[in-house]
């Protein structure tokens, strides 16, 4: 699983309110780990030292994944699917690092991943009073501006060394709390080892989100600074032993987003508008991509990562949609809302945030298609279009004072924005054209051929002609040109005759107007209402609550445990040998070459994948799975099919995290795609150079 | 619009119950036309003679469309999109009758449409007591068997001359009434005239279901018998005058299916299961088809009709889905159910059909994926697979007594089944492979790679390999081979090593088991409950009700009238000249060649398309729009976007029928693609030979 689809609005506060929280439920912030509850459930809980060490070893990857340091020399464990984009970017027609894997002969041949940045939390400071104070009694657009301005100021003041640190204010409980997170950042991240794609993603889309599973979804990166590996004395101990049924496990990572305490009206919007529209759009794009990739081996290779991303999102959102259409599942959520309403009834300070949100939601329904199709235009489907959007916006925003800029263009955000814009990444014209044309055809379909915005953007062009003209004509595939426009600022943008730049220059005023309306009619009233909802929750249930996921560091606890699938028990582990039984010889169930070649050497009884009860969600991909002693026994890479409803609520009986065991990775490093230097490094031995 | 997606369960009884029916609401059977209500609304109503003449001129096309006789020599008016399949079947790489249109120099060159049959209702007899008597107090599978057996017997006895007649028992009010319809049938239907596709479908998918509109969606067929045009002394008078705002209009045709009185639980199933799943599947297939058609002009041509059908269905079902997610729309339906429940509360004879249906619905949810993916297998997406399914089933069914056979294989149904199976139709291997592979990939995705049925059907093959093997290996594209297997019966099927036949032979037992379970757990209890629901409605609201649409002859009345779209009035007519303003030069807004060439000759002020308040739905395509004097002033070809909710309920303020005027067709016949013989024939003159 991975975090690919950003949510279009802020996540909300969350916890299981009516029934007591299941032992395993919760994605806990490191300043709020419920050690009493853990001790009660497992007879032991981590102490402050354990937590501090783990936090220092926990890595966030800016592409939307989690990871951890596992050696003293900056070695990072994560999932293969978290580095597949990097592998694809570094591949050529002659050298396909996705298909063949990456196993450099020595450290000097580790290769930089474009756009990748690794981040480690170094401090968390409460900023609730500060930001709520800045908001005061403001409403509408003024509320959003005041909040965002204060966030920009705090982030800028908190991290003056912007080469090595990054500050981010995190909104928790939908505005009930604000925290300033400070990160040590590493902008030079290199790929150190990756297995063959066919081993990492054995079973492909059919097996994705399912279990039993046989996937070597692991890879290693390494953080560099000044051209040298970063020293990481604090790291997790590599522990290639088999997991034990029932043993306690911790997943430490960055769950991307949950929506566990949406109000009924917000959930209904998800169910009736956002999820079906997104699923339908994803499906058609998926179909177009599959058929076009089928035209040639080159296209198959070039579109692979994109297809995986779309299929992964599709399946994840399908699971959410199914959950919201399951009366048994939603009855619990409905009961929770009713309980909270009853508890704060007549409390004048709380008022009726539910109906305020309902009013905002009705407004949002009216303008939803505008948001979907015009807010980012073709940037949702095309890398080059994304560059153009960033450049056009940056040119305008960078001329403003820090506290008046749009999020993404404040002092604290600019370095990563610039890195992502200017790092060299290959793009493929056919894929870019497909994206732009698809966007245009859907914008016309949903907004209507007679819509004024559609007419402005398409003129008399067909979607296909627009895609061809913009992609053929743009020079944005060249990083040097992007850099030049970035540095040239507003004057360079105004002077550019690049068709993609001109397209976004034409769209931008409308996109800004849509955002302004969204801020005024949705974000502001909902932020105000959610702050009171959070207050209501704290009043009703105390303060031992966890906030919804926000792609910031969380800890979840659980145990190695299978589940009952319609009355049949599912064992918690699979073994390496099972791969051979499941292989059919046809995609996506072919054996990887390494599995064929090494069959006689592999320990077929070694645990391959396993499941735990940890509460996770997309963004947790690559998270270390940590044993009681603080060592890492695997990397979380997926949830089972039942985990998909986890976006809205956790079900301890069914919801499972899927993990690739350290034991299996050890087999891979020793026997399948041998990397003796890494084996030694993971064992804590100084590797031979 | 057209009827492409057959419903998976029988339509239910329907009417507007709480508020009085709007003047225009209703798709009335010819034995129940509400002349009093029409007279009250318009000061005039058709008499029995008017109705009898119109019924005799009304034609049903077995492809899912409506039509009418408009000359004394068997000339039939319908929509272009009702004959596009025929045109495509008759096209070759050298002669594209879709793109270029069809305008034969003389009648001898009119060409037979494969699979097409024209039918005219000659009598309607009530069979309610007969069939309800046969059902008696039976339940479960026995109920379904008894009902279907009695239907087969009545149909067989009613039409002994199966060359020229066809009998069909129609289930109305979901089992509240049964009627035996007898048809005169014409199995030799030829294409007589069709405009260029680009004129017929100007504006393509973006304009589909929208208005204002500029589409020449008309065509002419001719019925033949014994090699000669059929004499049709009773026909509608062709009337190429402009429609007048406010004038009364009748649409006479065969609306395919409505679901206006589903219970809440049935509607919820549509909303949460059937509609989203169907939309998602259609979207991905649409995407694959678009991308694959884009590969070559040949594929663009070969996939055209299929793509149109999928896009049309997608848009129609999207409108249904939106309607069911619109609280204002569903509130009315909910109120209607509550009103009926209140009126029959405590009536022991009625009982509680709502909760019986709810129970059946819950069962249906559990097995829904099985029905979708295994009931017909790849036959849903592949013509060749459909042949195989029919052949395998027919071989088993034809060996049984008439009253024990599955519907579709009874004596009364066999002639059309055989005609459709054996008429020569071109198939395209790439399109067939796409269909089979897509089905297989989705079956595996939704049922799971470990599902026993999936394993049985796919074995170790990938979906792509299965598609390739079945399509490359089958000989079913050859009509002679199909005929041979049809005639060879069970022995020929058992002996055949055709891979498509073998595939369906393996699937058939499972498909039959699924149908048996469906009959027992859903069809039987719902049929019983619906019969009592109908009784409840008749008791509560009298007997001036219209049944849900069943692809049988109906009359709707209304008037030429625009509507208000978000406060802005939409005029009821467009003119020919508007086409030139809307044209962009790029697909789908290029001008047809005929429009370019004839620009100076065309009367640009002539009415092109217009809208009326008639209550229609898919299946009505091609219906004559008839003036008070019984003459035909246009052919209905679409509904506006608001008409899509019409599946569940009619809204007189917004719901509109879209018509191509006879005046525009006259322009086309005289000036654009000249057909002087047809012009003379339509004017009632004996054409020159």
Interface residues (C-beta under 8 A of the other chain):
Chain A: X203 X205 X206 X207 X210 X272 X273 X276 X279 X280 X281 X283 X284 X285 X286 X287 X288 X289 X290 X291 X292 X294 X295 X318 X321 X325 X434 X444 X445 X448 X449 X460 X461 X462 X464 X465 X584 X585 X586 X587 X588 X589
Chain B: X203 X205 X206 X207 X210 X272 X273 X276 X279 X280 X281 X283 X284 X285 X286 X287 X288 X289 X290 X291 X292 X294 X295 X318 X321 X325 X434 X444 X445 X448 X449 X460 X461 X462 X464 X465 X584 X585 X586 X587 X588 X589
